[in-house]
Amino acid sequence: MTAIDAFPVTTPTETAPAPPARAAARSARAPRAHQHDPLHDAVRDEAHGSTHDPSLDHGSPEHAGRLAAARAQVAARYGVSPRRADTAAPQVSATVAAAADLPRSVLDVQLGHRSVRRFLPGPLAPSVLPTLVAAAQSAPTTSNLQLWSVVAITDTARLARVAELSGQQEHVRDAPLLLVWVADVARVRTLAERRNTAVHATGYLETTVTAYLDAALAAQNAMVAAESLGLGTVYLGGVRDRPEALAAELRLPRGTAPVVGLVVGRPDPAARPGRVKPRLPQAVVLHHETYDTARQLRPLAAYERRMTDFYREEGMDGGWIGRTLTRLRGPGSLRGRERLRSALATLGLPSW
């Protein structure tokens, strides 16, 4: 028996399990219709159009098999028995089982990524958040330290305040869900204090970088998961514009710092769809055995021509090189993020 088996987890979306007799009586009295999740319909529609698939019917052998396999997968991720999977990660197993029928591969989702900044109104399905967190927790983490946390924001007043602190971007105000990914050594320091143990290494740059990497990897996993479910996303680097003020707004403890935000929602079909933005040729970013500066120049010139045309079609002037040099020309171009080192020290991450 694991720790989570011994101590039932209570979450905002699921109460602790009732004793067996009471649970059976409750099931007999109450229909299961309230457990319906519209995300499953969206997943099914994407996979089959409007065609009904009997294999996805609740109670069918096919559905039962998919759900059992999904529960085993979730259980393995959290180190619990399959019967505890829905307690460890509420609603995730059902979402994974439904998503198994999607035709898009991981590579298809990754190569088709584009930023979405216009979303339909209304909240997301309840299963979205725990599913994205489960995907995030499946990302690699240095030495299993798991030096990250995430703050989920849906309150419209708080979204407006976060938008004010993060570059005044309108899509943040209108977001149905904003996830702020946090570098977090506060958890380890709390554990060390309870055991009267020193963890001086949490103040070094290496640990700060590790926490930032952990948070970024988790965020990317969540982004791919969201887009695989047909949702739209866009990253928000503006959470680093005024990190101390944002930390106060989110009540982050000392030893934590916002790394990046991720806006998630249902894309507005009436909005102009974003285009897939061309990336640098592999001949520029891929080096064999040793780094080769000269070899990049010709493919860079070709890329500059492509991006000049791309930006022109988007109604913007210039190319990639000019935009990149302008963005990095000096402290003022960083929009306050040039203070990051001192901000980290204020937040309890001195990064020696």
Secondary structure as UniProt FT lines:
FT   HELIX           3..6
FT   TURN            12..13
FT   HELIX           20..29
FT   HELIX           33..35
FT   HELIX           38..48
FT   TURN            49..50
FT   HELIX           54..56
FT   TURN            58..59
FT   HELIX           61..78
FT   HELIX           82..84
FT   HELIX           85..88
FT   TURN            90..91
FT   HELIX           92..99
FT   TURN            100..101
FT   HELIX           106..111
FT   TURN            126..127
FT   HELIX           128..137
FT   HELIX           142..144
FT   STRAND          148..153
FT   HELIX           156..165
FT   TURN            166..167
FT   HELIX           170..173
FT   STRAND          177..184
FT   HELIX           186..194
FT   TURN            195..196
FT   HELIX           200..203
FT   HELIX           205..228
FT   TURN            229..230
FT   STRAND          232..236
FT   HELIX           237..240
FT   HELIX           243..250
FT   TURN            254..255
FT   STRAND          256..265
FT   TURN            269..270
FT   HELIX           282..285
FT   HELIX           294..296
FT   HELIX           297..313
FT   TURN            314..315
FT   HELIX           320..327
FT   HELIX           331..334
FT   TURN            335..336
FT   HELIX           337..339
FT   HELIX           340..346
FT   TURN            347..348
//
